[in-house]
């Protein structure tokens, strides 16, 4: 399972989302990749998905949420896959 978290540097919501997703991923031993919207990989992804808001989370390439999820919401999203 591959989790991608789209973030922006200096975004307080993104830092909070990263904390939540790091905990959730550690419980599942999944892979977490951070994609910054200011870097090429992040720009390509945000354009492809027409994302205007960060943080955003993708699981196995599918957009699953925008904004900061609680740890329980993150666990629920991981269990759906």
VMD Tcl script that draws the C-alpha trace (Angstrom):
set ca {
  {0.00 0.00 0.00}
  {1.36 3.39 -1.03}
  {0.26 6.58 0.71}
  {1.11 9.95 -0.80}
  {0.57 13.14 1.18}
  {0.54 16.34 -0.85}
  {1.81 19.22 1.27}
  {3.16 22.76 1.10}
  {6.15 24.07 3.05}
  {5.11 26.30 5.92}
  {1.52 25.01 5.95}
  {0.49 24.32 9.57}
  {-2.33 22.03 8.45}
  {0.12 20.02 6.37}
  {2.40 19.52 9.38}
  {-0.57 18.26 11.40}
  {-1.65 15.92 8.59}
  {1.89 14.57 8.32}
  {1.90 13.69 12.04}
  {-1.42 11.85 11.72}
  {-0.40 9.94 8.60}
  {3.01 8.99 10.00}
  {1.26 7.37 12.98}
  {-1.33 5.61 10.83}
  {1.26 4.34 8.35}
  {3.53 3.08 11.13}
  {0.67 0.95 12.45}
  {0.17 -0.62 9.02}
  {3.81 -0.71 7.94}
  {2.87 1.02 4.71}
  {4.92 3.43 2.64}
  {4.42 7.19 3.09}
  {5.67 9.62 0.49}
  {5.48 13.39 0.97}
  {4.97 15.45 -2.17}
  {5.59 19.18 -1.83}
  {3.56 21.33 -4.25}
  {6.60 23.55 -4.83}
  {8.64 20.64 -6.24}
  {8.23 19.06 -9.70}
  {6.62 15.78 -8.54}
  {4.11 17.67 -6.40}
  {3.32 20.11 -9.20}
  {2.66 17.32 -11.69}
  {0.35 15.55 -9.27}
  {-1.60 18.66 -8.30}
  {-2.10 19.52 -11.97}
  {-3.18 15.98 -12.87}
  {-5.73 15.90 -10.04}
  {-6.68 19.59 -10.29}
  {-5.90 20.01 -6.60}
  {-6.29 23.51 -5.20}
  {-6.09 22.59 -1.51}
  {-3.46 20.93 0.64}
  {-2.97 18.71 2.47}
  {-4.39 15.98 0.29}
  {-3.92 12.24 0.66}
  {-3.78 9.57 -2.03}
  {-3.85 5.86 -1.35}
  {-2.52 3.66 -4.12}
  {-2.83 6.59 -6.53}
  {-6.45 7.46 -5.73}
  {-7.38 10.72 -4.03}
  {-8.99 9.78 -0.71}
  {-9.14 13.03 1.21}
  {-8.38 16.73 1.40}
  {-7.62 18.52 4.64}
  {-6.45 17.08 7.94}
  {-7.90 13.71 8.90}
  {-8.04 12.50 12.46}
  {-6.03 9.40 13.30}
  {-9.28 7.42 13.36}
  {-10.26 8.69 9.89}
  {-6.81 7.83 8.56}
  {-7.07 4.31 9.99}
  {-10.50 3.91 8.41}
  {-9.17 5.00 5.00}
  {-6.29 2.55 5.27}
  {-8.63 -0.29 6.24}
  {-10.78 0.34 3.16}
  {-7.86 -0.67 0.95}
}
mol new
graphics top color blue
foreach p $ca { graphics top sphere $p radius 0.5 }
foreach p [lrange $ca 0 end-1] q [lrange $ca 1 end] { graphics top cylinder $p $q radius 0.2 }
display resetview
